[in-house]
């Protein structure tokens, strides 16, 4: 319902017929006084003034009656007779004039300028023309005058807010005030002209308005206009300071992603006087991010933005001295050249004085270090500072309360978005594999992606696959444009040249890392010192994530390797590689001493680490270290073949044998042990133990024939050398192969010979393992009572030694034996304890076998759940035989329950695996499948 223009009522988008002009006048009076009683005499006076009709009350009654009928379909609006007058009941917010005043009240009490402006705009938009329509009376003229005053005040209040946030263009977009406009409106327009870069026009308007005041009113402009005039004459900004520089470079047109980082900068620079530091390696896009944020937030800094490239890590220029930067800043702030001091301290003092009251953004790009930045920090607490650097600026964070935003590489989604923006989404869709390869080679480095994309865009028709091939052949060469500002190698070089001699040497040694990751202790051993680690992190050539572990970007590592090959002598490189490998051997041996303390005879002696010495407090700590460093050690062994570290590879194979086996890392074990085996001398003990390790890895993977071949050759070495330890281990492996093949008699003979050899060594744990294997074998053969005898002997050894590694398989085998004797409760307890031991100790081998054995003692859903757990685990670790057993068990259980359709796929999977293994269980599965295909039969 509106009176701020022609009187009207619109309900659900439909304009209601509220009668002729006089009837609308009655409605206008009631709307202005909504929810308040208007006496009849007052109504008559306001509607007709001094010329009422002959019977005004009757006329008024008729108008009200018709208005009531018009409002009948409208919910919430009624006109009632009350105490000698009429009252229109409605929500005041549905009447534009009351909503207008409500919005103005809220706008004036709102602190946030943007929110207040939205309220002002909403209020002013309610005006549709001359208020109260055609109503003519002295009262109506008075109401219009009051409303016009409120409207003009609202416009002026809104424009003050606009000027406060730098939206001066919006003020200028309105029609200029006429000659009788108030001083406040004139001041607003003059200030907007000045801020918009038109000082001459602003001065002309000021002079025009001043002349008008003098001629018409005989007075001079007030304090606000005089102060504004002075600002224009002296080149001062909104706060009274001089000039408002706009020095930001153009924002990058291809900027994508980094939404979290932009939001972080919003938070860090929300308060006036804040300092934020974007740090990170060269080529990550720090400058792009800083300029993007600054450009998006220029309205927050109405006094301007200062920008300088400090060239702290420029590949072609020396860093810009602070004094030179200050002279440029002072000139931008309006200081005449002859007035700029020559002394650095005086320069800094004048700079701080001129910035103390300004709302400026100072963007210090590519800073070298804290000392480079401190002289450039503005005075007072109204300016904000944004710094980019390849250093972490710990000093600035500590002494000036700066906030840190460490920048990392783009994630795959952001990297893909950047590449698509530059080469086109169609190109990526046409060659998805090549696009993925480019992304992988660039590693989320913004500069690398930009260079690769530029090479594609520079030659129309060039395919992504050609750039991917160049990256594959030589990444650093492919990312070199020949220009220092757009070359990945040049960017890395600038960071490298900032290092002192010791740290530069340490950086080159990072090229030896096999997978780009290293922990603190290993780095100390590699560098033979701990100081370079902190310096390299500060220079963002290394990144610490998570705490205590450090990573180097693939491209940075390639650059380090290039420098290492060019700079360091072969003997120095070998010495560093040896220090690193010996460190891992020392720590791996100590970890295995904690994990398997009763098998020191399996591990060769190692040199002390050149870094910190290992100290694992518990089994869990040792296992966690092995899990974390496994990939690094295996990659180091693969690379060491070419670096003359054969002895270290052989030792690593022996040290990690038990860990890789119980943790079920079969493929990795096979690779390491095969490498070691190739490096051993013919007929040596090392060749025998490496051959045994290869044979057992092949056995775990279900490659029985290959495994047996290696084990037989190892046995020959053991017998020739009369090595009882090696003989016992090899015979246990050969017996396991015989058992899998169903050759029970041959298996038993080998197990007994393995036990005899173990007893000759005097190693209690080795004897316990042989006894456990023999007991498990007897249980498989159905001789459960005999099995229990061997297993109890093994169990006593495990208990005496406190060995959970032996205790877990003993408990599992006892579970099977007791189940075979019909003692199912006792079997369940043993299986449950075996699983607990296996999981606590991380013995995946025992866990998967126990799940299958335990499941075989159950029926229905309980059995299927255990088999399914075993199947998932066996699939993950690549244990073909245990996977076959799990599928076999699931299929058999479903078949027993009559679920033939559920049974068939599992039985077929089991048959395929058993056939590949040449296992005797394949015949049982074929019989089951035959029964499944003839549903009338049962097994």
C-alpha positions, 0 to 999 in steps of 0.5 A, a space after each residue: 500500500 503506497 502513498 509515496 507517489 500516486 495512492 495505490 494498493 497492490 495485492 499479489 501483484 494485482 493493483 486493486 481498484 480503490 476508487 476515484 481521486 477523493 476516495 483515494 485521498 481518504 485512503 491516503 490519510 488512513 494509510 499515513 495514520 495506519 493502526 491509529 484512530 483518525 477522528 471524522 472531523 480530522 478526516 474531513 479537514 484533511 481530505 476537503 480542507 476549506 471546501 467540504 461537501 454539503 454532507 461530508 460525513 455521509 460522503 465519508 461513510 460512502 467512501 469508507 464502505 467502498 474501501 472496505 469492499 475493495 479490501 475484502 479479499 486482502 488478508 490482514 487489512 481492515 477499516 474499523 469504526 472506533 471512538 468517533 473516527 476510523 482506523 485502518 488496521 494493517 502491518 505498518 511494513 506493508 505501507 511504503 511511507 512507514 517502511 521508508 522511515 523504518 529502513 532509514 532508522 535502521 540504516 542510520 544505526 548500522 555501523 557497516 557501510 555496505 549494509 547501511 547503503 543497502 538499507 538506504 537504497 531499499 528505502 529510496 527505491 520506495 519513492 514513485 513520484 509526488 507523495 499523496 497523489 492528487 490530494 490537495 490541502 494545506 495539510 497535504 502540502 505540509 506532509 509532502 514537505 516533511 517527506 521531501 525533507 526526509 528524502 533529501 536527508 536520506 540521499 545525503 546520508 547515503 552519499 556520505 556513506 558512498 564517499 566513505 567507502 570510495 564509491 564516488 562514481 555512484 555519487 557522480 552518476 546522480 543529477 547534479 544539484 540545482 542552484 539552490 541545493 544545500 551546502 552538504 549536497 554541493 560538498 558531496 559532489 565536489 568531493 566525488 569529482 576530486 576523488 574521481 580524478 577531476 580536480 579542475 572540475 571540482 574547483 570549478 564547482 566549488 567556485 560556482 557554489 561559493 559565488 552563489 552563496 555570496 550573491 544570494 545569501 551574503 555568506 561564505 562556505 562552511 567549514 566542511 567546504 573550506 576544508 575540502 577546497 584546501 584538500 583539493 588545492 594541496 592534493 590531499 586525500 579524504 583524511 587530509 593527507 596528500 594524494 591517493 596513489 594507485 600503484 597496483 599492477 594489473 591483476 592476472 587475467 588467468 587467476 583461478 582457484 586459491 579461494 581458501 587463501 583469498 578468504 584467509 587474507 580477508 581474515 588476516 587483513 580485516 583490521 586496520 594496521 594488519 600485516 600479512 606475509 604470503 610466503 612460499 617457494 618460487 613459482 607458486 603464484 604469490 604475486 598473483 595471489 597478492 595482486 588479486 586480493 589487493 585489486 578485489 579490495 581497493 575500496 577498503 583503502 580509499 587513500 590509495 595503494 602503494 606497490 613495489 617489486 623489491 626483487 629480493 629473489 630476482 634472477 637478473 637484478 640485485 634487491 632494491 634498497 629500502 632508501 630507493 623504495 622510500 623515495 618512490 613512495 614519498 613521490 607517490 604521496 605527493 612530496 616534491 622531489 626537492 623536499 625528499 630527504 637524502 638520509 635513510 633514517 629521515 626518509 623512513 621518518 617522513 614516510 611514517 609521518 605521511 602514512 600515519 593517518 591514511 587508509 593505505 594498502 602497502 604491497 611489498 612484493 618479492 621481499 628478501 628478508 625481515 630487514 628488507 621490509 621493516 623500513 618500509 612499514 608505514 606509521 600509525 595503525 591505519 595502513 595495512 601491509 601485504 608482503 610476499 617472499 620466499 622466506 618465512 619472515 619469522 622476525 616480522 611475525 615475532 616483532 610486528 605481529 604479522 600473520 603468515 600465509 604459507 602458500 603451497 602448490 595448487 591441488 589437482 582441481 585448481 591446477 586443472 582449472 588453471 590449465 583449462 583456462 589457458 589452453 581451453 577445456 576442449 583441448 583438455 577433453 580431447 587429450 585427457 591423458 596428455 593433460 594429466 601428464 602435464 599436470 603431474 610433471 608440473 606438480 601444482 606449480 603455477 609458473 610451470 603450468 603457465 609456461 607449459 600452457 603458454 607453449 601450447 597457446 603460442 603455436 596454434 594447433 600444437 597438441 598437448 601430447 607434444 608438450 607432455 613428451 618434452 616434459 617427460 624427456 627433460 622437465 626443466 628444459 621444457 619449462 625454460 622459455 629463454 627469459 629469466 622472468 619465465 623460466 622455472 630453472 631461473 626462479 629456482 636459481 634465484 632462491 639457491 643464490 640466496 643461500 650461504 655456502 653450507 646451505 647451498 651444499 646441503 640443498 644440492 644434496 637434496 638431489 640424492 633423495 629418492 622420493 622427495 621426502 626425508 625426516 629430521 634425523 635423516 636430513 641431519 645425517 645427509 647434511 652432517 649438520 642440522 642448521 641447513 634444514 632450518 635455513 632451507 625451510 625458511 627459504 621454502 626450498 623444503 616444506 615441513 609437513 607434517 611436523 618432523 618430515 620434510 618434502 621437496 617439490 619434484 621440480 626443485 629436486 631435479 634442479 638440486 640434482 642438476 647442481 649436484 652433478 655439475 658442482 660436487 665431485 663423485 667422491 663427495 656425492 658417494 660419501 653423502 649417499 653412504 651417510 644417508 643409506 647408513 643412517 637408514 640401515 642404523 635406524 631400521 636395525 634399531 626398529 627391528 631390534 624393538 619389533 623382533 628383539 629375539 632375532 638379532 641373528 637375522 640382522 647384519 651389523 650396521 654403522 652408526 648414523 651420522 645424525 641422531 641415534 635411534 631410540 624407539 621407546 616402544 614396539 609401536 614407535 618402531 613399527 610406525 617409523 618403518 611404515 613411514 620410511 619404508 617407501 624411502 628405503 626401498 626407493 633408496 635401494 633401487 637407486 643405490 645399484 648405480 651408486 656403488 652401494 651394493 653392500 648397503 642394499 644387501 644389508 637392508 634386505 636382511 634387516 627388513 626381511 621379517 618386517 616386510 613379511 609379517 606386514 605382508 608387503 610382498 611385492 615390495 619385498 620381492 623387489 628389494 630381495 631380488 635386487 639384493 640377491 643380484 648383488 651377492 657373491 656366489 655361494 656366500 651366506 648373503 646369497 643364501 639368505 637373499 635367496 631364501 627371502 626371494 623364495 618366501 616372497 614368491 611363496 606368499 604371492 602364490 608363485 610356488 614353483 619359482 619360490 621353491 627354486 630359490 629355496 632349493 638353491 638357498 638350501 644348497 648354500 646352507 648345506 655347503 656352508 653348514 649354516 644351521 640358521 639358513 637351513 632351518 629357515 629354508 626348510 620351513 619354506 620348502 615344507 610350506 610349499 609341499 603342504 600347499 601342494 598336498 605333499 604332506 609326507 614330504 612337508 613333514 620331513 622338511 619340518 622335522 629337519 627344520 626343527 633339528 637345524 633350529 635346535 642346533 643353532 641354540 636360538 629359542 625363537 627359531 626353535 619355537 617357529 619350527 615347532 609351531 610350523 610342525 604343529 600346524 602341519 599335524 593339525 592340517 593332517 587331522 592329527 589334532 592331539 599330536 599338533 597340540 603337543 608341538 604347539 604347546 611346546 612352541 607356546 611355552 617358548 613364546 611365553 618365556 620370550 614374551 614374543 607376541 610374534 610367535 604367540 599369535 600363530 601358535 594361538 591360531 593353530 591351537 584354535 584349529 586343533 581344538 576345533 578339530 577335536 570338537 572343543 569349539 568354545 576353546 577354539 573360539 577363545 584361541 582364535 580371538 586371542 590370536 587375532 588380538 595379538 596379530 592386530 596389535 603386532 601388525 602381523 598381517 600374515 597371521 591375521 588373514 590366515 586366522 580369519 580364514 581358519 576361524 571362519 571354517 569353524 563357524 556357520 551361516 552369517 558368522 562364517 561369511 562375515 569372517 571369510 569376507 574380512 579375510 577376502 578383503 585383507 587378502 585382496 589388499 596384500 596380494 595373498 592369492 592362497 588366502 584369497 582363494 580360501 576366503 572365496 572357497 569358504 564363502 561359496 561353500 557356506 552359501 551352498 550349504 545354506 541353499 543360496 546357489 546363486 550367491 555361492 557360484 561367483 565365489 566358487 568360480 573365483 576360488 577355482 581360478 585362484 587354486 588352479 593358478 596355484 596348482 593347489 589340490 583344493 581345486 578338485 573340491 571346488 570343482 565338485 561343489 560347482 558341479 553340485 551348484 549347477 545341479 540344484 537338486 544335489 547337495 554336497 
